[in-house]
Amino acid sequence: MAAAPAAAPAPAAPAAPATQPVAAGPKANVVVLATGGTIAGAGASTINSATYTAAKVPVDKLLAGLPELAQVANVRGEQVFQIASESFTNDNLLALAKRVSALSKQGDVDGIVVTHGTDTLAETAYFLSLVVHTDKPIAVVGSMRPGTALSADGALNLVNAVSVAASKDARGKGVLVTMNDELNTARDVNKDINIQTGAFKSQWGPLGMVVEGKNYWFRAPVKRHTNQSEFNIDNITQLPQVDIVYAYGTVQPTAVNALVAGGAKAIIHAGTGNGSVADRMVKPLQDARAKGTIIVRSSRVPYGFVLRNAEQPDDKYDWVVAHDMRPEKARILTMLALTRGADTKTLQRMFWEY
């Protein structure tokens, strides 16, 4: 008996595409606030990476030179200042923070970028992290080389900053410094090198990295910032005088005495080692405290932290220790504390929490 003919094979189904198209959502709206600095600088030639004039390029030209930004977000710029950051004043800090705060309240703003000179970038970023109440991403960015130099770092730094400000996963992490592909919290990061692109470091390490527009997070900030802060720029109109005295061999009390006479409300003593105070400086600092000037012991050593009642009897002298805060950042926190009338006990609590 003949075998039945085999059934004809069913027609093959069309192959599924390797990736399903995903409808792109609306782009985030990011505002770039420009303040000047190296990222807006220009040198005489392409080999001038360390010799140049800062704060030359206006923000509209800076953004126009990066058409790639249009792929990342809807970006617009504002020229807040056009200065080198070593010339930043308390008034500049207040004006910038008030503008950041106002923008953060706008429904059509999803993130904010601040371009800034690197010399005081970490101070400004920390100030913003303490006084702007928002969970929207704020990225502070600069560059170590002007845009005219070979291997200029500003273009990629700025693209990364806009990418971070536009990203949802950066929300709630406070103010971030986005330099050299790293994501650092404003509290921890400092400028440690003056002629290399990897200049900004944190002794506790970065929060993560940004690579080709994607954020990779490895840790989160644990200190109080932005929405958790008790300081609010909307209620601050001026900052009190707080100054820094630097310790060195054979240091004399000349600076302490002059600053107290000049009206300093607090003095940050940048001591050696564990915030050490030379024997000849103890009495002048005690006298300053007796006149009402708050004394904060910090260290000129870049890493580690100052232990309370080690080296000096802080409880006995009614002094404060800055914990791991460098002198210039200790000044920022102390100024803000004094706007709220903080005494030494309250200020010490703030150094532990912030």
Secondary structure, DSSP 4 states (H G I P E B T S, - for coil): -PPPPPPPPPPPPPPPPSS---PPPPPPEEEEEEEESGGG-B-SSTT-SSS-BSS-S-HHHHHHT-GGGGGT-EEEEEEEEEE-GGG--HHHHHHHHHHHHHHHT-TT--EEEEE--SSSHHHHHHHHHHH----S-EEEE--SS-TTSTT--HHHHHHHHHHHHH-GGGTTS-EEEEETTEEEETTT-EE--SSSS--EE-TT--SEEEETTEEEE-----S--GGG-S--GGG------EEEEE--TT--THHHHHHHHTT-SEEEEEEBTTTB--HHHHHHHHHHHHTT-EEEEEESSSSS-PPTTSSS-HHHHT-EE-TT--HHHHHHHHHHHHHTT--HHHHHHHHHH-
